[in-house]
């Protein structure tokens, strides 16, 4: 049976904490990117609709 190694255990816990923090940062970056894309699409939509209305008027 393996002997409990407290130092190794603490190193593993710290490594897991760092991994979780990095994952949280990546998720936040991804959400910020999605929000930016959403806002850009939201701004483009009225322009696309306006262009469609103008095109329909000419036809």
C-alpha positions, 0 to 999 in steps of 0.5 A: 500500500502506498504511503500518503504523501502530504507534499505531493497531495498539496502540490496536486491540489494547487495544480488543480486550483490553477487549472480551474482558475485558468479554465474560468479565465478561458470561459470568461474570455469566451463569454466576452467574445460571444457578447462582442459578436452578439453586439456586432450582429445586433448593430448589423441587423437594422442596417441589413433590414434597412437595406432590404426595405430600400431594395424592396422599394426600388423593385 
